[in-house]
Amino acid sequence: MRDRHDADRLAVLEAISLGLDDPHRLVDVVATAEGDPVRAVMAAYGVPEHGAVAMLDIQFRRLAPRDRRRIAEEIASIRERLPE
């Protein structure tokens, strides 16, 4: 059960990290989405629905280097715990 939770959390954090790596692209994808922005983000980034929702829910303060480092550290920690 813990592994599944970690895997889900990892997928969300990796999606958020993608959005934070190039926030201008994320804004452009959303701003030019013809239909559902969740589907547009899923298609543009190849992330699952819960990852796309997480990307759309990013708060602007997450763009700060400190918050980005904290997310990267959590990703590394989860990867270490998950079995290969």
DOVEXVEX-336385 format. One record per residue (C-alpha): residue in one letter; x, y, z. Coordinates in steps of 0.05 Angstrom, whole numbers, m for minus. Each point is the difference from the previous one (the first is absolute). Layout:
<sites>
("A",(X,Y,Z)),
...
</sites>
This chain:
<sites>
("M",(0,0,0)),
("R",(57,48,18)),
("D",(34,m14,m67)),
("R",(m63,19,m37)),
("H",(m7,64,39)),
("D",(73,17,m14)),
("A",(m8,m16,m74)),
("D",(m61,45,m5)),
("R",(34,56,38)),
("L",(62,m7,m44)),
("A",(m43,6,m64)),
("V",(m32,63,27)),
("L",(66,31,21)),
("E",(33,m17,m66)),
("A",(m58,33,m37)),
("I",(5,62,44)),
("S",(75,1,m13)),
("L",(m13,m1,m75)),
("G",(m45,61,7)),
("L",(50,37,43)),
("D",(57,m14,m48)),
("D",(m34,42,m54)),
("P",(m59,38,30)),
("H",(m8,42,m63)),
("R",(m13,m63,m41)),
("L",(m52,m23,50)),
("V",(m36,67,m2)),
("D",(2,m1,m76)),
("V",(m29,m71,m3)),
("V",(m57,21,46)),
("A",(m12,67,m34)),
("T",(m5,m31,m69)),
("A",(m40,m62,20)),
("E",(m60,m6,m46)),
("G",(m37,m45,49)),
("D",(14,m29,68)),
("P",(66,27,27)),
("V",(12,m64,38)),
("R",(m1,m39,m65)),
("A",(44,51,m33)),
("V",(53,m6,55)),
("M",(m5,m76,m2)),
("A",(13,1,m76)),
("A",(56,52,3)),
("Y",(39,m32,57)),
("G",(m20,m73,m4)),
("V",(m23,m2,73)),
("P",(m60,m36,29)),
("E",(m62,38,19)),
("H",(18,8,74)),
("G",(68,27,m22)),
("A",(m32,50,m47)),
("V",(m48,24,55)),
("A",(60,8,47)),
("M",(36,42,m53)),
("L",(m61,44,m8)),
("D",(m4,9,76)),
("I",(71,25,6)),
("Q",(4,63,42)),
("F",(46,54,m25)),
("R",(41,m1,64)),
("R",(23,m70,m21)),
("L",(43,34,m54)),
("A",(47,24,55)),
("P",(66,m38,1)),
("R",(m10,m22,72)),
("D",(m66,m34,m16)),
("R",(27,m31,m63)),
("R",(59,m29,40)),
("R",(m48,m28,52)),
("I",(m41,m34,m55)),
("A",(64,m29,m32)),
("E",(23,m26,68)),
("E",(m67,m34,12)),
("I",(3,m32,m69)),
("A",(69,m27,15)),
("S",(m22,m26,68)),
("I",(m60,m37,m29)),
("R",(42,m30,m56)),
("E",(48,m28,52)),
("R",(m57,m34,38)),
("L",(m35,m30,m61)),
("P",(23,m68,m23)),
("E",(30,m2,m70)),
</sites>
